[in-house]
Amino acid sequence: MIFPGEHEKHESIWMALGPTSSENNYEYTFKKCEEDPLRYSPFHQVQLPMIEALLSGNNPVHLENNDIKHEKFYIDLIIHQDQDKDYVKNCLRKRNNIHSTLIEEHIRFHVIEHLDMWMRDNGPIFVVNREQGTRAIVDFGFTLWSYCKQQDEEAIIEEAVDRKVAHLLNIPVIRSHLISEGGNREFNGRGILMMVEHVEMQRNKCNQITHRTQIEQEMKRVFGENSARHIIWLETEGLVEDAHAYRGLIPNTDVLCSMGTGGHIDEWCRFANESTILLAQVPDSLQDSISVENRKRLEQNYELLLKKCEVELKEEQVLKILRVPTAPHIIHHISEGDGVYETLKLLEFEDGFDLEKHANNSLKFIIASSYLNFLVSNRVVLISKYYREGLPESVRQLDEQVLQIFKEVYPDRTVVQIATEVLNMGGGGMHCITQQMPAL
Protein backbone atom coordinates (compact mmCIF):
# COMPACT_ATOMS: atom_id res chain seq x y z
CA MET A 1 0.00 0.00 0.00
CA ILE A 2 1.06 3.59 -0.63
CA PHE A 3 -0.32 7.06 0.03
CA PRO A 4 -0.02 8.73 -3.40
CA GLY A 5 1.04 12.34 -3.72
CA GLU A 6 -1.91 14.72 -3.83
CA HIS A 7 -0.86 15.84 -7.31
CA GLU A 8 -1.54 12.34 -8.66
CA LYS A 9 -4.84 11.33 -10.28
CA HIS A 10 -8.00 11.23 -8.15
CA GLU A 11 -11.27 9.41 -8.63
CA SER A 12 -13.04 11.84 -6.33
CA ILE A 13 -12.80 14.48 -3.64
CA TRP A 14 -14.61 13.79 -0.37
CA MET A 15 -16.37 16.66 1.37
CA ALA A 16 -19.01 17.00 4.11
CA LEU A 17 -21.80 19.39 4.94
CA GLY A 18 -21.07 21.51 7.99
CA PRO A 19 -23.42 21.95 10.95
CA THR A 20 -25.24 24.99 9.53
CA SER A 21 -25.62 23.94 5.93
CA SER A 22 -29.15 22.54 5.79
CA GLU A 23 -31.88 25.06 5.19
CA ASN A 24 -35.28 24.00 3.87
CA ASN A 25 -35.82 27.25 1.99
CA TYR A 26 -32.73 27.66 -0.16
CA GLU A 27 -33.98 30.96 -1.62
CA TYR A 28 -34.01 32.36 1.91
CA THR A 29 -30.55 30.91 2.38
CA PHE A 30 -29.11 32.79 -0.57
CA LYS A 31 -30.87 36.00 0.43
CA LYS A 32 -29.24 35.82 3.86
CA CYS A 33 -25.92 35.01 2.24
CA GLU A 34 -26.09 38.14 0.09
CA GLU A 35 -27.09 40.32 3.03
CA ASP A 36 -24.28 39.23 5.34
CA PRO A 37 -21.62 37.40 3.31
CA LEU A 38 -19.04 37.12 6.09
CA ARG A 39 -21.37 35.70 8.71
CA TYR A 40 -23.22 33.02 6.84
CA SER A 41 -22.54 29.37 6.11
CA PRO A 42 -19.20 28.45 4.51
CA PHE A 43 -21.23 25.98 2.44
CA HIS A 44 -22.70 28.75 0.32
CA GLN A 45 -19.64 30.96 0.21
CA VAL A 46 -16.93 28.35 -0.29
CA GLN A 47 -18.11 24.76 -0.72
CA LEU A 48 -20.55 25.46 -3.55
CA PRO A 49 -17.94 27.33 -5.64
CA MET A 50 -15.46 24.53 -4.90
CA ILE A 51 -17.88 21.84 -6.06
CA GLU A 52 -18.61 23.79 -9.23
CA ALA A 53 -14.94 24.36 -10.04
CA LEU A 54 -13.96 20.76 -9.31
CA LEU A 55 -16.78 19.16 -11.29
CA SER A 56 -16.66 21.45 -14.31
CA GLY A 57 -12.87 21.65 -14.44
CA ASN A 58 -12.22 17.94 -13.99
CA ASN A 59 -15.11 16.76 -16.19
CA PRO A 60 -14.94 18.74 -19.41
CA VAL A 61 -18.26 18.13 -21.16
CA HIS A 62 -18.25 17.68 -24.93
CA LEU A 63 -20.49 16.29 -27.64
CA GLU A 64 -19.55 13.06 -29.40
CA ASN A 65 -21.96 11.75 -32.05
CA ASN A 66 -24.63 13.96 -30.50
CA ASP A 67 -24.09 12.30 -27.10
CA ILE A 68 -22.84 14.19 -24.05
CA LYS A 69 -19.46 12.80 -22.96
CA HIS A 70 -17.45 13.66 -19.85
CA GLU A 71 -14.70 12.24 -17.68
CA LYS A 72 -15.32 10.24 -14.51
CA PHE A 73 -14.41 12.54 -11.64
CA TYR A 74 -16.76 12.77 -8.66
CA ILE A 75 -17.56 14.64 -5.51
CA ASP A 76 -18.33 12.26 -2.64
CA LEU A 77 -20.43 14.40 -0.31
CA ILE A 78 -21.25 13.33 3.24
CA ILE A 79 -24.65 14.67 4.28
CA HIS A 80 -26.73 14.61 7.46
CA GLN A 81 -30.01 13.32 6.03
CA ASP A 82 -31.56 12.23 2.73
CA GLN A 83 -33.31 15.55 2.11
CA ASP A 84 -29.92 17.27 1.99
CA LYS A 85 -29.49 15.80 -1.51
CA ASP A 86 -32.25 17.98 -2.95
CA TYR A 87 -31.00 20.96 -0.98
CA VAL A 88 -27.51 20.72 -2.45
CA LYS A 89 -28.77 20.08 -5.97
CA ASN A 90 -31.18 23.01 -5.76
CA CYS A 91 -28.40 25.30 -4.60
CA LEU A 92 -26.23 24.30 -7.54
CA ARG A 93 -29.08 24.62 -10.04
CA LYS A 94 -29.94 28.07 -8.76
CA ARG A 95 -26.35 29.24 -9.23
CA ASN A 96 -26.51 27.89 -12.80
CA ASN A 97 -22.73 27.61 -13.17
CA ILE A 98 -22.30 23.94 -14.13
CA HIS A 99 -23.91 21.46 -16.51
CA SER A 100 -26.97 19.66 -15.13
CA THR A 101 -25.40 16.30 -16.02
CA LEU A 102 -22.61 16.95 -13.53
CA ILE A 103 -25.08 17.79 -10.77
CA GLU A 104 -27.12 14.65 -11.37
CA GLU A 105 -24.40 12.11 -12.12
CA HIS A 106 -21.15 13.27 -10.55
CA ILE A 107 -22.10 13.97 -6.93
CA ARG A 108 -22.35 10.82 -4.81
CA PHE A 109 -24.22 11.43 -1.57
CA HIS A 110 -23.57 9.49 1.65
CA VAL A 111 -25.67 9.84 4.80
CA ILE A 112 -23.19 9.49 7.67
CA GLU A 113 -23.47 10.89 11.18
CA HIS A 114 -20.98 13.71 11.55
CA LEU A 115 -20.70 17.15 13.12
CA ASP A 116 -18.58 19.30 10.84
CA MET A 117 -16.85 19.63 7.48
CA TRP A 118 -13.14 19.14 8.25
CA MET A 119 -12.60 15.97 6.19
CA ARG A 120 -8.83 16.35 5.96
CA ASP A 121 -8.48 15.53 9.64
CA ASN A 122 -11.18 12.98 10.50
CA GLY A 123 -12.31 11.85 7.06
CA PRO A 124 -11.20 8.76 5.10
CA ILE A 125 -7.44 8.56 4.51
CA PHE A 126 -7.02 6.37 1.44
CA VAL A 127 -4.00 4.21 0.67
CA VAL A 128 -3.87 2.15 -2.52
CA ASN A 129 -2.31 -0.92 -4.05
CA ARG A 130 -2.52 -0.13 -7.75
CA GLU A 131 -1.10 -3.49 -8.82
CA GLN A 132 -4.00 -5.24 -7.13
CA GLY A 133 -6.50 -2.45 -7.77
CA THR A 134 -7.43 -2.12 -4.10
CA ARG A 135 -7.81 0.59 -1.46
CA ALA A 136 -7.79 0.70 2.33
CA ILE A 137 -8.46 3.44 4.87
CA VAL A 138 -5.97 4.39 7.58
CA ASP A 139 -7.78 5.17 10.83
CA PHE A 140 -6.14 7.38 13.47
CA GLY A 141 -7.59 8.63 16.73
CA PHE A 142 -9.16 12.11 16.67
CA THR A 143 -9.74 14.58 19.50
CA LEU A 144 -10.88 17.66 17.55
CA TRP A 145 -7.32 19.04 17.49
CA SER A 146 -7.04 18.61 21.31
CA TYR A 147 -10.17 20.63 22.07
CA CYS A 148 -11.77 17.37 23.31
CA LYS A 149 -10.82 14.14 25.02
CA GLN A 150 -11.15 10.84 23.16
CA GLN A 151 -14.07 9.80 25.35
CA ASP A 152 -16.08 12.98 24.68
CA GLU A 153 -19.21 12.53 22.57
CA GLU A 154 -18.07 14.96 19.86
CA ALA A 155 -14.76 13.14 19.46
CA ILE A 156 -16.45 9.72 19.34
CA ILE A 157 -18.80 10.84 16.55
CA GLU A 158 -16.15 12.51 14.43
CA GLU A 159 -13.51 9.83 14.97
CA ALA A 160 -15.87 7.17 13.57
CA VAL A 161 -16.53 8.87 10.21
CA ASP A 162 -13.62 7.23 8.37
CA ARG A 163 -14.59 3.72 9.50
CA LYS A 164 -18.17 4.33 8.37
CA VAL A 165 -16.86 5.32 4.95
CA ALA A 166 -14.79 2.12 4.85
CA HIS A 167 -17.89 0.08 5.69
CA LEU A 168 -19.85 1.90 2.98
CA LEU A 169 -17.17 1.17 0.37
CA ASN A 170 -16.50 -2.33 1.71
CA ILE A 171 -12.77 -1.77 2.05
CA PRO A 172 -10.44 -2.71 4.94
CA VAL A 173 -9.37 -0.41 7.76
CA ILE A 174 -5.79 -0.10 9.00
CA ARG A 175 -6.12 0.95 12.64
CA SER A 176 -3.55 3.04 14.49
CA HIS A 177 -3.25 3.88 18.17
CA LEU A 178 -1.88 7.32 17.32
CA ILE A 179 -3.87 10.54 17.30
CA SER A 180 -2.99 12.28 14.06
CA GLU A 181 -4.63 14.58 11.52
CA GLY A 182 -4.26 14.71 7.76
CA GLY A 183 -3.61 18.44 7.85
CA ASN A 184 -0.26 17.76 9.51
CA ARG A 185 1.03 15.24 6.95
CA GLU A 186 2.51 16.02 3.53
CA PHE A 187 3.54 13.18 1.20
CA ASN A 188 5.33 13.57 -2.11
CA GLY A 189 4.25 10.10 -3.27
CA ARG A 190 7.87 9.00 -3.70
CA GLY A 191 8.80 8.09 -0.16
CA ILE A 192 9.00 11.43 1.66
CA LEU A 193 6.64 12.46 4.46
CA MET A 194 6.80 15.89 6.11
CA MET A 195 5.20 16.59 9.50
CA VAL A 196 5.38 19.23 12.24
CA GLU A 197 6.95 17.52 15.24
CA HIS A 198 5.31 19.75 17.85
CA VAL A 199 1.82 18.86 16.61
CA GLU A 200 2.32 15.08 16.54
CA MET A 201 3.99 15.01 19.95
CA GLN A 202 1.37 17.28 21.53
CA ARG A 203 -1.48 15.10 20.27
CA ASN A 204 0.03 11.89 21.58
CA LYS A 205 0.95 12.78 25.14
CA CYS A 206 -1.94 10.55 26.20
CA ASN A 207 -0.37 7.64 24.30
CA GLN A 208 2.89 7.75 26.26
CA ILE A 209 4.75 8.81 23.12
CA THR A 210 8.09 10.11 24.36
CA HIS A 211 10.12 10.29 21.15
CA ARG A 212 9.33 10.95 17.52
CA THR A 213 10.88 7.63 16.46
CA GLN A 214 7.79 5.93 17.91
CA ILE A 215 5.64 7.99 15.57
CA GLU A 216 7.97 7.30 12.64
CA GLN A 217 7.64 3.55 13.12
CA GLU A 218 3.86 3.74 13.17
CA MET A 219 3.65 5.98 10.09
CA LYS A 220 5.79 3.52 8.14
CA ARG A 221 3.59 0.65 9.31
CA VAL A 222 0.23 2.15 8.35
CA PHE A 223 1.25 4.02 5.18
CA GLY A 224 3.93 1.64 3.98
CA GLU A 225 7.68 2.04 3.68
CA ASN A 226 7.30 3.41 0.14
CA SER A 227 5.21 6.30 1.47
CA ALA A 228 7.36 7.25 4.44
CA ARG A 229 10.87 6.00 3.73
CA HIS A 230 12.19 9.43 4.71
CA ILE A 231 10.44 11.56 7.32
CA ILE A 232 11.21 15.27 7.55
CA TRP A 233 10.31 16.78 10.90
CA LEU A 234 9.58 20.49 10.73
CA GLU A 235 10.22 22.61 13.79
CA THR A 236 8.37 25.34 15.74
CA GLU A 237 4.61 25.59 16.24
CA GLY A 238 3.56 26.57 12.73
CA LEU A 239 1.98 29.95 12.07
CA VAL A 240 1.15 32.21 15.00
CA GLU A 241 -2.46 32.62 13.85
CA ASP A 242 -2.95 28.82 13.82
CA ALA A 243 -2.39 28.47 17.57
CA HIS A 244 -4.97 26.74 19.72
CA ALA A 245 -7.66 29.26 20.62
CA TYR A 246 -7.49 28.22 24.27
CA ARG A 247 -3.98 29.67 24.49
CA GLY A 248 -5.61 33.11 24.79
CA LEU A 249 -4.35 36.36 23.35
CA ILE A 250 -1.52 36.19 20.83
CA PRO A 251 1.61 37.38 22.71
CA ASN A 252 2.27 41.12 22.44
CA THR A 253 -1.16 41.74 20.88
CA ASP A 254 -4.80 42.24 21.88
CA VAL A 255 -5.92 39.66 19.29
CA LEU A 256 -7.48 36.23 19.79
CA CYS A 257 -6.90 33.27 17.46
CA SER A 258 -9.47 31.30 15.54
CA MET A 259 -10.04 27.66 16.51
CA GLY A 260 -6.53 26.84 15.35
CA THR A 261 -4.88 23.45 15.13
CA GLY A 262 -1.68 24.30 16.96
CA GLY A 263 0.49 24.29 13.86
CA HIS A 264 -0.74 22.12 10.97
CA ILE A 265 1.71 21.90 8.10
CA ASP A 266 -0.92 22.51 5.39
CA GLU A 267 -1.11 26.17 6.40
CA TRP A 268 2.51 26.90 5.51
CA CYS A 269 4.49 24.07 3.87
CA ARG A 270 3.23 21.82 1.08
CA PHE A 271 4.40 19.45 -1.62
CA ALA A 272 3.26 20.87 -4.97
CA ASN A 273 4.46 17.69 -6.68
CA GLU A 274 7.03 14.99 -6.06
CA SER A 275 9.98 17.38 -6.36
CA THR A 276 8.73 20.83 -5.30
CA ILE A 277 8.14 22.10 -1.78
CA LEU A 278 6.09 25.28 -1.36
CA LEU A 279 7.10 27.16 1.80
CA ALA A 280 5.47 30.34 3.05
CA GLN A 281 7.55 33.51 3.33
CA VAL A 282 6.69 36.69 5.21
CA PRO A 283 7.20 39.78 2.99
CA ASP A 284 10.06 41.99 4.21
CA SER A 285 7.72 44.98 4.47
CA LEU A 286 5.75 43.42 7.33
CA GLN A 287 7.16 44.22 10.76
CA ASP A 288 4.21 43.74 13.13
CA SER A 289 4.76 41.30 16.01
CA ILE A 290 2.82 38.44 14.39
CA SER A 291 4.76 38.77 11.13
CA VAL A 292 8.10 39.01 12.93
CA GLU A 293 7.44 35.78 14.83
CA ASN A 294 6.14 34.00 11.73
CA ARG A 295 9.24 35.08 9.79
CA LYS A 296 11.48 33.66 12.51
CA ARG A 297 9.67 30.31 12.45
CA LEU A 298 9.48 30.02 8.67
CA GLU A 299 13.12 30.90 8.09
CA GLN A 300 14.18 28.38 10.72
CA ASN A 301 12.35 25.71 8.76
CA TYR A 302 13.71 26.99 5.46
CA GLU A 303 17.24 26.34 6.71
CA LEU A 304 16.19 22.90 7.91
CA LEU A 305 14.65 22.04 4.53
CA LEU A 306 17.67 23.34 2.65
CA LYS A 307 19.89 20.99 4.60
CA LYS A 308 17.56 18.06 3.94
CA CYS A 309 17.23 18.80 0.23
CA GLU A 310 20.84 19.72 -0.54
CA VAL A 311 22.66 17.28 1.72
CA GLU A 312 20.72 14.38 3.23
CA LEU A 313 18.36 13.55 0.34
CA LYS A 314 20.45 14.85 -2.55
CA GLU A 315 21.64 11.44 -3.75
CA GLU A 316 18.14 9.95 -3.86
CA GLN A 317 15.74 12.74 -4.86
CA VAL A 318 16.09 16.23 -6.30
CA LEU A 319 13.89 18.62 -4.33
CA LYS A 320 13.51 22.35 -4.79
CA ILE A 321 11.96 24.87 -2.43
CA LEU A 322 9.73 27.62 -3.78
CA ARG A 323 8.66 30.46 -1.51
CA VAL A 324 5.07 31.73 -1.50
CA PRO A 325 4.02 34.95 0.29
CA THR A 326 2.04 34.57 3.49
CA ALA A 327 -1.58 35.64 3.19
CA PRO A 328 -2.68 39.02 4.57
CA HIS A 329 -3.63 39.18 8.22
CA ILE A 330 -7.38 39.77 8.40
CA ILE A 331 -8.76 40.78 11.77
CA HIS A 332 -12.47 40.79 12.58
CA HIS A 333 -14.24 42.40 15.49
CA ILE A 334 -16.53 39.87 17.14
CA SER A 335 -19.07 40.27 19.90
CA GLU A 336 -21.62 38.27 21.84
CA GLY A 337 -23.99 36.49 19.48
CA ASP A 338 -21.40 35.89 16.77
CA GLY A 339 -20.73 32.22 16.05
CA VAL A 340 -17.01 32.51 16.73
CA TYR A 341 -17.63 34.41 19.96
CA GLU A 342 -20.09 31.79 21.20
CA THR A 343 -17.57 29.04 20.46
CA LEU A 344 -14.81 30.86 22.31
CA LYS A 345 -17.12 31.17 25.33
CA LEU A 346 -16.81 27.41 25.79
CA LEU A 347 -13.05 27.59 26.33
CA GLU A 348 -10.92 28.09 29.41
CA PHE A 349 -7.97 30.26 28.38
CA GLU A 350 -4.48 29.27 29.50
CA ASP A 351 -3.36 32.89 29.86
CA GLY A 352 -6.26 33.72 32.17
CA PHE A 353 -8.12 35.81 29.57
CA ASP A 354 -11.69 36.40 30.78
CA LEU A 355 -14.11 36.56 27.87
CA GLU A 356 -17.04 37.48 30.11
CA LYS A 357 -15.37 40.75 31.10
CA HIS A 358 -15.48 41.74 27.45
CA ALA A 359 -19.08 40.69 26.82
CA ASN A 360 -20.21 44.24 26.06
CA ASN A 361 -17.24 45.08 23.85
CA SER A 362 -16.08 43.77 20.50
CA LEU A 363 -12.96 41.60 20.47
CA LYS A 364 -10.25 41.37 17.84
CA PHE A 365 -10.07 37.99 16.18
CA ILE A 366 -7.59 36.88 13.48
CA ILE A 367 -8.64 34.36 10.86
CA ALA A 368 -6.53 31.43 9.64
CA SER A 369 -5.71 32.97 6.25
CA SER A 370 -3.30 31.03 4.04
CA TYR A 371 -2.43 30.72 0.37
CA LEU A 372 -0.90 27.29 0.97
CA ASN A 373 -4.10 25.67 2.20
CA PHE A 374 -4.86 24.92 -1.44
CA LEU A 375 -6.40 21.87 -3.13
CA VAL A 376 -4.92 20.20 -6.19
CA SER A 377 -7.04 17.89 -8.36
CA ASN A 378 -6.68 16.26 -11.78
CA ARG A 379 -7.13 19.34 -13.93
CA VAL A 380 -7.88 22.09 -11.41
CA VAL A 381 -6.08 23.76 -8.50
CA LEU A 382 -8.14 25.75 -6.00
CA ILE A 383 -6.38 28.58 -4.16
CA SER A 384 -7.60 31.28 -1.79
CA LYS A 385 -8.08 34.93 -2.59
CA TYR A 386 -8.66 37.63 0.02
CA TYR A 387 -9.34 40.96 -1.64
CA ARG A 388 -12.82 42.40 -1.10
CA GLU A 389 -14.22 45.88 -0.98
CA GLY A 390 -12.80 47.76 1.98
CA LEU A 391 -9.41 46.03 2.02
CA PRO A 392 -6.21 47.71 0.78
CA GLU A 393 -5.25 47.47 -2.88
CA SER A 394 -2.11 45.66 -1.72
CA VAL A 395 -4.29 42.63 -0.91
CA ARG A 396 -5.53 42.47 -4.50
CA GLN A 397 -1.94 42.71 -5.71
CA LEU A 398 -0.88 39.91 -3.37
CA ASP A 399 -3.72 37.70 -4.63
CA GLU A 400 -2.53 38.29 -8.19
CA GLN A 401 1.11 37.60 -7.32
CA VAL A 402 0.20 34.26 -5.75
CA LEU A 403 -2.06 33.37 -8.69
CA GLN A 404 0.88 33.79 -11.05
CA ILE A 405 3.09 31.59 -8.83
CA PHE A 406 0.54 28.78 -8.90
CA LYS A 407 0.07 29.09 -12.65
CA GLU A 408 3.81 28.56 -13.06
CA VAL A 409 3.84 25.62 -10.63
CA TYR A 410 0.84 23.97 -12.33
CA PRO A 411 1.09 24.92 -16.03
CA ASP A 412 -1.11 22.00 -17.12
CA ARG A 413 -3.91 22.72 -14.67
CA THR A 414 -6.45 25.52 -14.37
CA VAL A 415 -5.91 27.61 -11.23
CA VAL A 416 -9.15 28.91 -9.71
CA GLN A 417 -9.28 31.52 -6.96
CA ILE A 418 -12.03 31.23 -4.35
CA ALA A 419 -12.77 33.71 -1.56
CA THR A 420 -12.29 31.69 1.64
CA GLU A 421 -12.44 34.33 4.36
CA VAL A 422 -15.64 33.00 5.92
CA LEU A 423 -14.20 29.47 5.98
CA ASN A 424 -10.89 30.66 7.46
CA MET A 425 -12.86 32.15 10.35
CA GLY A 426 -13.42 28.57 11.49
CA GLY A 427 -9.70 27.84 11.66
CA GLY A 428 -8.98 26.18 8.31
CA GLY A 429 -9.16 26.35 4.53
CA MET A 430 -10.09 24.40 1.40
CA HIS A 431 -7.47 21.71 1.95
CA CYS A 432 -8.86 21.19 5.45
CA ILE A 433 -12.40 20.45 4.24
CA THR A 434 -11.45 17.95 1.55
CA GLN A 435 -9.88 14.51 1.22
CA GLN A 436 -8.86 12.98 -2.09
CA MET A 437 -9.66 9.41 -3.08
CA PRO A 438 -6.81 8.33 -5.38
CA ALA A 439 -7.64 6.67 -8.68
CA LEU A 440 -6.68 3.02 -9.01
Buried (B, 14 or more C-beta within 10 A) or exposed (E): BBBBBBBBEBBBBBBBBBEBBBBEEBEEBBEBBEEEBEBBBBBBBBBBBBBBBBBBBBBEBEEEEEEEEBEEBBBBBBBBEEEBBEBBBBBBBEBEBBBEBBBEBBBEBBBBEBBBBBBBBBBBBBBBEEEEEEBBBBBBBBBBBBBBEBEBEBBEBBBBBBBBBBEBBEBEBBEBEBBBBBBBBBBBBBBBBBBBBBBBBBBBEEBEBEEBEBBBEBBBEBBBEEBBBBBBBBEBBBBBBBBBBBBBBBEEBEBBBBBBBBBBBBBBBBBBBBBBBBBBBBBEEBEEEBBEBBBEBBEEBBEBBEEBBEEEBEEEBEBEBEBBBBBBBBBBEBEBEBBBBEBBEEBEBEEEBEBEEBEEEEBBBBBBBBBBBBBBBBBBBBBBBBBEEEBEEEBBEBBEEBBEBBBEBBEEBBBBBBBBBBBBBBBBBBBBBBBBBBBE
